[in-house]
Amino acid sequence: MVHIDVKKGGRIPDGGGWRVHGKNIAEAKAVARTKTRGAKTGYVFLHSAIDGYARLAYTEALPDEKAVTAIAFLDRARAWFAAHRITQIERIVTDNGSCYPAAAFADAMGGSRHQRITPTAKCLPEHPRLSVSDSGCFISATRRRRRAA
């Protein structure tokens, strides 16, 4: 079983951003000048595949999260896992991301079964105004008061 997911992250300019150097420091101004010279900004998409048994992970930074990119990533991930003696993938677990429902992605999985994770409520980290509900997720103080009444 292999879990596959994509994480969208912002690109960090070469030399770091203003949080590293400060806003009016020479290094931050040099980074700002490189941005105006056509250096690529925007997002990078981290495609990750994690083997559920060995917990072996393979990740690539790719330019988008389209189905064609996900298929090429899956092929490279299969080859990488095979090089690490994980030759048979029985199941591929994904979320409902835009690149995974494509018919071409289903064809690229070969004999592996595609299992989609159902969306759930996002659980938040500990916060003074939130408390844990019966399901393990956090609820706001307002909802807690309504439940008690």
C-alpha positions as CSV (number, residue, x, y, z in Angstrom):
1,M,0.0,0.0,0.0
2,V,1.4,3.4,-1.0
3,H,-0.1,6.8,0.1
4,I,0.2,9.5,-2.5
5,D,-0.4,13.2,-1.8
6,V,0.5,16.7,-3.1
7,K,1.3,19.7,-0.9
8,K,1.3,23.2,-2.3
9,G,4.1,25.5,-0.9
10,G,5.3,29.0,-1.8
11,R,8.7,29.3,-3.4
12,I,11.4,30.9,-1.2
13,P,13.7,33.2,-3.2
14,D,17.5,32.4,-3.3
15,G,19.2,34.0,-0.4
16,G,16.0,33.8,1.8
17,G,13.2,36.2,2.2
18,W,12.8,39.4,4.2
19,R,12.0,37.4,7.4
20,V,15.6,36.2,7.4
21,H,17.3,39.5,6.8
22,G,14.8,42.2,7.7
23,K,13.0,44.6,5.4
24,N,15.5,47.4,4.9
25,I,18.7,45.4,4.9
26,A,20.9,45.1,1.8
27,E,20.4,41.4,1.5
28,A,16.6,41.7,1.4
29,K,16.9,44.5,-1.2
30,A,19.1,42.3,-3.3
31,V,16.6,39.5,-3.2
32,A,13.8,41.9,-4.1
33,R,15.9,43.1,-7.2
34,T,16.2,39.4,-8.4
35,K,12.4,39.1,-8.2
36,T,12.0,42.0,-10.6
37,R,14.6,40.5,-13.1
38,G,12.3,37.6,-14.0
39,A,13.2,35.1,-11.3
40,K,10.3,32.6,-11.0
41,T,8.0,33.1,-8.1
42,G,4.8,31.4,-7.2
43,Y,4.2,27.9,-5.9
44,V,6.0,24.6,-5.9
45,F,4.0,21.3,-5.5
46,L,5.6,18.6,-3.4
47,H,4.4,15.2,-4.7
48,S,5.0,12.5,-2.0
49,A,4.6,8.7,-2.0
50,I,4.9,6.8,1.2
51,D,5.0,3.0,1.6
52,G,2.5,2.0,4.3
53,Y,4.5,-0.9,5.5
54,A,8.2,0.2,5.4
55,R,7.4,3.9,5.9
56,L,9.8,4.6,3.1
57,A,9.1,8.0,1.4
58,Y,9.8,9.4,-2.0
59,T,9.1,13.1,-2.7
60,E,9.7,15.4,-5.7
61,A,9.2,19.2,-6.1
62,L,7.2,19.6,-9.4
63,P,5.7,22.7,-11.1
64,D,2.0,21.7,-11.0
65,E,-0.5,19.1,-9.8
66,K,-2.0,18.1,-13.2
67,A,-2.8,14.5,-14.0
68,V,0.1,14.2,-16.5
69,T,2.5,15.3,-13.8
70,A,1.0,12.9,-11.2
71,I,1.2,10.0,-13.7
72,A,4.9,10.7,-14.4
73,F,5.6,11.0,-10.7
74,L,3.8,7.7,-10.1
75,D,6.0,6.0,-12.7
76,R,9.2,7.4,-11.1
77,A,8.0,6.5,-7.6
78,R,7.3,2.9,-8.7
79,A,10.9,2.7,-10.1
80,W,12.4,4.2,-6.9
81,F,10.4,1.8,-4.7
82,A,11.5,-1.1,-7.0
83,A,15.1,-0.1,-6.5
84,H,14.5,-0.4,-2.7
85,R,13.0,-3.9,-3.1
86,I,9.3,-2.9,-2.9
87,T,8.2,-4.5,-6.2
88,Q,4.5,-5.0,-5.8
89,I,2.1,-2.2,-4.9
90,E,-1.3,-3.7,-4.2
91,R,-3.1,-0.5,-3.3
92,I,-2.6,3.2,-3.9
93,V,-4.3,5.5,-1.4
94,T,-5.0,9.1,-2.4
95,D,-7.3,11.9,-1.4
96,N,-9.8,13.4,-3.9
97,G,-7.2,15.8,-5.4
98,S,-7.8,17.1,-8.9
99,C,-5.2,14.9,-10.5
100,Y,-6.2,11.6,-9.1
101,P,-9.8,11.0,-10.5
102,A,-8.5,11.3,-14.1
103,A,-9.0,8.2,-16.2
104,A,-5.4,8.4,-17.3
105,F,-4.2,8.2,-13.7
106,A,-6.4,5.1,-13.2
107,D,-4.8,3.5,-16.3
108,A,-1.3,4.3,-15.0
109,M,-1.9,2.5,-11.7
110,G,-1.7,-0.9,-13.5
111,G,-2.9,-3.7,-11.3
112,S,-3.0,-1.6,-8.2
113,R,-6.4,-0.9,-6.6
114,H,-7.2,2.8,-6.1
115,Q,-8.5,3.7,-2.7
116,R,-9.7,7.3,-2.0
117,I,-9.7,8.8,1.4
118,T,-13.0,10.4,2.3
119,P,-12.8,14.0,3.3
120,T,-13.2,14.7,7.1
121,A,-13.4,17.7,9.4
122,K,-10.0,19.3,9.8
123,C,-8.8,19.0,13.4
124,L,-7.1,22.1,14.7
125,P,-4.0,22.2,17.1
126,E,-4.5,23.1,20.7
127,H,-6.1,26.5,21.2
128,P,-7.4,28.2,24.4
129,R,-10.8,28.8,22.8
130,L,-11.3,25.3,21.4
131,S,-12.0,22.0,23.1
132,V,-12.0,18.4,22.0
133,S,-15.3,16.9,20.8
134,D,-16.4,13.3,21.1
135,S,-15.0,12.6,17.6
136,G,-11.5,13.8,18.6
137,C,-11.8,17.1,16.6
138,F,-11.8,20.5,18.2
139,I,-14.9,22.6,18.5
140,S,-15.2,26.3,19.2
141,A,-16.4,27.7,22.6
142,T,-19.6,29.0,20.9
143,R,-20.5,25.5,19.7
144,R,-19.7,24.1,23.1
145,R,-22.1,26.5,24.8
146,R,-24.8,25.6,22.3
147,R,-24.3,21.9,22.9
148,A,-24.5,22.3,26.6
149,A,-27.8,24.3,26.4
